Amino acid sequence: MKKQWITLGFNASGICAIKNFVNFKSGKILPYIRDVHFPHYDAKLLSSGRAPRDFTKRQTKYFLKTCRANGVDTTLLLNSGNYNLADIIRVLETFYLPLGVNSLVVSDKRLAGKLKTLYPELVLQGSCVSYIDTLEGLLEEKKYGIELHNPATWTIRNMPFIRQIHEHGLQQKQMMSEGCVRKCELELWHRKEAMMGYYRNFDETCKTVVIDIYTFLMSSWITIQQLKRMEYYIDVLKLPRGTFSNFSELERFITLYDSGEPYNILDFFGTHVARLKYDNFIMSDVFDDAFFDHTISDEINKEFLDQYACKLDKIPFFEKLT
């Protein structure tokens, strides 16, 4: 795996465990980390997205100081379009900038333009919740100061699009294991709730849209082997909060990337679809390049998908749905 390629999303648990992270096996995984994304500790003030568990200003300060001391760049999430510019400026200037935060994820391009004018030294990153899946949309985003783009999660399967972004000189970060249903009908509502710090359980969200094996097979995930096929074009690999329950799993992910061994793809899912991890196994070597090349549209071709579904071992989760 390329060094300094991974950006990690940190939730409250990760923030509170930052010392364990940087010390993990004498810093073994740090060379692979480009930066870490984190939300503001007060979701009601800056709706940047966070897990239900609270964390404090003091814990955030310790987290940022520890990252800075160990050469880990930090990126504050500003994912909500409902913002008060004065509040953002205040928390940046009185807290985050003095503690070494040097980049922001911004979903609202107008906010990005204002912040780039005020703080030209900051690196502005695009957000997947901007839902941009065209080159024209990314070029428009660039005009407002976005330097590292994050196309919509469902573009991860679109190799021609990923190559096109690279060929136009744009930097991009992509997520390989979000697992959300392509253009999910609940996504706008669900993500808005998450950005405000509200928790919705599996039965209220993913269970209502992941209704069969076909919707799962068409969802926003790829295998490590497929990622290696497109790594030249992807500048940053984004691994969201919840992808790993501990740092040993991150180490295993890096090892699997280099070894090419088959693995259960559910091990690295970062959304509620991770519920499928329990008692379910979907091995990576079932899926070849042809599978990903032919699952980039909105149409579900059951006849095509059946040749892959029939190779899977029995999956209790989907058996219960039939």
N, C-alpha and C positions, 0 to 999 in steps of 0.2 A: 504494500500500500504506500501511496505517496505521503511524504511527511507534510505536516501542517495542512492537511486536506479536510479534516473533519471539523464541523461546527456542531457543538452539543447544546441542546436545549436543557436548561436546568430549572427544576421546580424547587419548591421549598425544601424538599428532602436533600436535593443536591447542594443547594446553597448551604444548608446546615452541615453537610458532610464534605465541605471543600478541602479541609485539611487531609482527610483520608484520600481524596481524589488525587491531589498533587503528590502525596507520599506513596501512592499505590505502587508496590514493588519497586521502590526507589525511582519513581518517576518514569516507569516503563512506557506508559501510554501518552505522556505529555508531548513527545516529538510529533505525534500524529494530529494534535489538536491545533486548529487555526484560531478559534475563539469559542467562547461560551455565551449563549443567549440567556438572558434572565429577565423576569418581569419586575416591575416596581412593587415594593412591599405594600403599598396602599392601592388596591385595585379600584377603589371608589374615586380616587383622585386621578390616577393615570391608568386607564383601562387597557393594560398591556397583555393580559392573559396570565393565569397562574392556577395552580392546583388548589383544591379546597383548603389544604393545611396552611395556616398563617405562618409568616415569618416577619421578623422585626427589622427596624431600621438598623439596630445594632448588629444583628446577624448579617445584614446586607453589607454593612461597612467592613466587617471582618472578612466576608467573602471577597469583596473587591480588593482589599489590601493583600490578602493571601494570593489571589490571582496575579496581582501586579508584581509581588515579590518573586513569583515563580515564572514570570514571563508569559502568562496566559492573558491574551486580550479579552476584553469583556464588551458585550453588546447589549444595550438596553432595548427591550421590546416596547414599541409604541404602535400597537396594532389597531387601536380603535380610531375610527374617524371622528368620534365625539370627543373633541379635545378642547382644552382651554390653553391657548398659547402662553399666557402669562404664568400658568401653573407649571408648564413644561420648562420654560426658561428659568423659573425660580429653582426647581429641583435639580436642573442641570448645573446651574452656576453655584448653588450652595452645597450641593452634595456630590453628584456624579462626576462632573468634570474634575474637581480637585482630587478625586479618588482614582483617576486614571481611565475612566470610561472613554473609549475613543471611537465608538461606532454605535449607530442606532439602526434598528429595523423600523421602517416607517411604511404604513400601508396607504396613507393619504398623500398623494403626490403634491397637493397644495401645501400641506404641512412640511413635506420634504423640501420644497422650494424655499419656504421661509427659514427653515433651520439651516439650510446650506448657505443662505445669505448671512445669517447671524454667526454661524460656526463653520467657516469653510474648511477648517482642518479636520472636522469629523467625517468619517466614512459612513455614507448612508447606504443601507441595504434595503432591497425590496422585500415585500412580504408575500407569502403564498395566499394570504387572505385578500389580496388585491385581485386574485382570480384572473390573471392575465395569461392568455394562451395563444397570443399572436405576436409576431415580430413587431408589427406596427405599435401594439400596446407597450412593448418593452422600450422601443425607441422613443415613444412619447414620455414614458417614465424617466428615461435618461435626461430629458430636457430639464427636469426638476431637480437634478442632482443625484439621482440614484446611480451608484457605481457598481453594485453587485446585485443582480436581479434574481428574484425567486419566482419563476413562473408557477402557474396553477399546479396543484399536486398531480392532476391527471396527465400532465405532459411527460411524466417520467417514462412512459412507454413509447413516446414518439421520438424515435431515434432521428428521423429526418429533421424534426423541429429543433431538437437539441443541437444537431450539427449546424443548422442554419443560424442559430443564435451565436455560436462560436465563430462561424465564418463572417458574421457582421461585426466582429470585434467586441461583442458584449460579454461581460463576465456573468456566469450564472451559478447558482446553487440549486441543487435538486435533492429531493427526499426519496429514498428507495423503499421505505417501509411504512409510509403513512397508513396505507391499507383502507382508506376511505373509499366508499362506492363512488364511481366516476360521476361527477356532477350531482352529488347526492341532493335529494330534494329537501333534506333537513339541514344542509351544511351551513347556509347563511345564518339561520337561527341558532344552531348548535354552537358555532364558533363565536357568535356574538355573546352568547351566554358565557362561554369559557373565558372570553376576554374580560368580562365583568367579574370573573372569579366565581361564577356559579357552577355547581356540579350537577350534571344530569347522568343518571345511571344507564346501564346497558339496555334495559327494557324500554326506556323512554327514547332511546336514540338508535344505535346501530341495529338492534334486534328487529326494528320495524322496517329496515331497508335491506339488510343482508338476508334475503328471504330464501335463497337457494344457492347451490354450488356455482351456478352460472354468474350471479351477481358478484360473488366473491372472486371468481376467476377474472372478472373484468375490472376489478378494483385497482386502486393506485398503489401497486407494489411491483417490484421486480426482484430477481434473485441477485446474489452477489456476482454470479458468473455473467449475468446480463450487464450489471454495473461495470464490470471490468471491460466489457465490450465498448462502452461509451465513456470511459474515464478520461480519455484525452480531451473531450469536449466540455467536461464538467469541472469548473474551477473549485467548487466547494461542495462537499458531501454533507448534507444536513441530517442529523439524527435527532428527532424530536424528543421532548420530555416523555418519559415512560417507555422508551425503547429498551432500556436496560434497567433491571431491578437492582443491579450491583455492578461494580467496576470490573469484576471478573468476567462478566458477560461481554463487556466492551472489549476486553483483552481477547476473549474467544472470537469475537467478530473480526478483529484485526488478523488473528491467526488464520481463521477460515478464509479470509480474503486472499491471503498469500498462499494457502495450501490448496485451495480449490476443492476441498472435500464437500460432499453432499451434507446438507443439514436441514433441520425442520424450519421452514421459512417463518412459521408462527413465533419462533423464539425471539424475533427482532421486530415485532409489530409494536407500533407506538400509540395506537388508538384503542378505543373500547373493543375493537375487533380482537384485541389481544385475549379476550375471553375465550377465544377458540383454542388458546394454548393448552387449556386443561383437557387432557385425555384425547387430544387431536394431534395428528402428525401429517404434515404435507411436505414431502421431501423435495428439495430444490432440483434434483436431477431429473425430475419428471418434465421440466419445462425447458424447451430448446429455444433457439433464436426465432424460429418460425412462429412459436406461440406469441412472443412479444411483438413481432412484426405485424401480426394479424389481429391484435387486440388494442388498437389505438383509436377506434371509432366509438360512436355512441350506440351502435347496433350490436346486439348480442346474437352471435351466430352459434346456436346450440349444437348444430351438426359439427362444426369445427371444434368446439370446446369439448365435445364428448370424447374425442380421441385422447384427451388429456385427463378428463375426469375419470375415465374408466381405468386409468393407471394408478389412481390414488387408492391407498388402503381405506378401509371403512372409516368414515369420519363421524363420530357420534353426534356432533353438533348439527350437521345437515341431515342425518338420518332421523333426528327428532322432528325435523320440519316437514318430513314427507308422511 
